Amino acid sequence: MLVFRWLILLCLLGAAICFAFYAGTGQPRFKHYGGVTLKWALLAAGGFFAVLILERVA
């Protein structure tokens, strides 16, 4: 579980860095990379919390 927490944290950090690069350079590719990374980080977090909830219920 610790590995998944770090993976989600690193994905969110990567998305924040991409958005910071977009703010600094104004290049839309960094905005796109940040959005894609954020989407996958949120999907991973949703899956992680779904597993935690299912463990608690079962």
C-alpha positions as CSV (number, residue, x, y, z in Angstrom):
1,M,0.0,0.0,0.0
2,L,2.9,2.3,0.7
3,V,4.1,2.0,-2.9
4,F,0.7,3.0,-4.2
5,R,0.6,6.1,-2.0
6,W,4.0,7.2,-3.2
7,L,3.0,6.5,-6.8
8,I,-0.1,8.7,-6.5
9,L,1.9,11.4,-4.7
10,L,4.6,11.4,-7.4
11,C,2.0,11.6,-10.2
12,L,0.4,14.6,-8.5
13,L,3.8,16.2,-8.0
14,G,4.5,15.6,-11.7
15,A,1.3,17.2,-12.7
16,A,2.0,20.2,-10.5
17,I,5.5,20.6,-12.2
18,C,3.9,20.4,-15.6
19,F,1.4,23.1,-14.7
20,A,4.2,25.2,-13.3
21,F,6.2,24.8,-16.6
22,Y,3.0,25.9,-18.4
23,A,2.7,28.9,-16.3
24,G,6.3,29.8,-16.8
25,T,6.6,29.1,-20.5
26,G,3.0,29.4,-21.8
27,Q,3.5,26.3,-24.0
28,P,0.3,24.4,-24.3
29,R,2.0,21.0,-24.4
30,F,2.9,21.3,-20.7
31,K,-0.8,22.0,-19.9
32,H,-1.7,18.9,-21.8
33,Y,0.9,16.8,-20.1
34,G,-0.3,18.1,-16.7
35,G,-3.9,17.3,-17.5
36,V,-3.2,13.8,-18.6
37,T,-1.0,13.1,-15.6
38,L,-3.6,14.6,-13.2
39,K,-6.3,12.4,-14.8
40,W,-4.3,9.2,-14.3
41,A,-3.3,10.2,-10.8
42,L,-7.0,10.8,-9.8
43,L,-8.0,7.5,-11.4
44,A,-5.2,5.7,-9.5
45,A,-6.3,7.4,-6.2
46,G,-9.9,6.4,-6.9
47,G,-8.9,2.8,-7.4
48,F,-6.7,2.9,-4.3
49,F,-9.6,4.2,-2.1
50,A,-12.0,1.7,-3.7
51,V,-9.8,-1.1,-2.6
52,L,-9.5,0.3,0.9
53,I,-13.3,0.6,1.1
54,L,-13.8,-2.9,-0.2
55,E,-11.3,-4.3,2.4
56,R,-13.2,-2.5,5.1
57,V,-16.6,-3.9,4.0
58,A,-15.5,-7.4,3.4
